[in-house]
Amino acid sequence: MAIARLHGGPLDGQVLPLADESQDRLILPYSETQIVYERTGAAENTGEGDGPTSAEFHFVEAEDDIDPDPDGRDE
């Protein structure tokens, strides 16, 4: 089992399980749209005894605009 460390975008700082360690791109549901993160760099902690394998993923795009206040309640 590996983990994906997300940087930028609406999921900045989140850590997600990564089923396939060779995955280069994550397309994730977010609200009513999808967001895309791409891997940057090589996997870390790949040896025995140094913790779970992890990979850095950076925000690329959202399919639609992400509006944190779609119904105007925060006004």
N, C-alpha and C positions, 0 to 999 in steps of 0.2 A: 504494500500500500504506500502510495506517495501522497504528498500534499502540494497544493497549488497556493502560492502566496500572491494575492492580488494587489496591484498598485494602481492608483488613479481611478477615476470614474466613481460611480456610486457605491461600489463595493470595496473601496480603498481600505486596506488593512485586514481584510477578511482572509481566512484560511479555509480552503475547501479540500475534501478528499479527492484524489485524482486516481481514477481506476486504471487508466492507461498511462504509464510513465512516459511514453513516447509522444503523447498528445502535444501538438504545437499551438493549438487554438482552442479556446473555450467559448462557446456560444451559450449564454445563460438567459433564462427568463428574468425579466425585471419589470414589475408592475404590468403594464399592458403592452410592453415591447420586449425586445431582446437586446442584450449588450454583448460585445465581443472583446475578449482579451487574447493577446498573443504572447507566447513564450519568448522570453529574452534570456539568453545565456544557457549554459549547460545545467544539468541537474546537480544538486549539492547533496552531501551526506549519503553517498552511494555505497559506502563500505559497511561492513558489519560492525555493530556496536557504536555507531555515531549518530543514532537517531533516525527518524524517518527520512526517506529521500524527499527532497523538496525542489520545486521549480518556481521561478519568478515569472509572473504573467502581468503584462501592462495593458491598461485600457486602450482600445483602438477606436471603437465607435458604438453608437446606439442606433438601432434601426429607425427610431423616431425620436423626436425631441423628448427629453426627460423633464417634465414639469413637476416640481415638488409640491405645488399648490394648485392642482387642476380644478378644484371647485371654489377657490377664492376664500376659503375659511381662514387663512392666515392674515387676512387684511385687517 
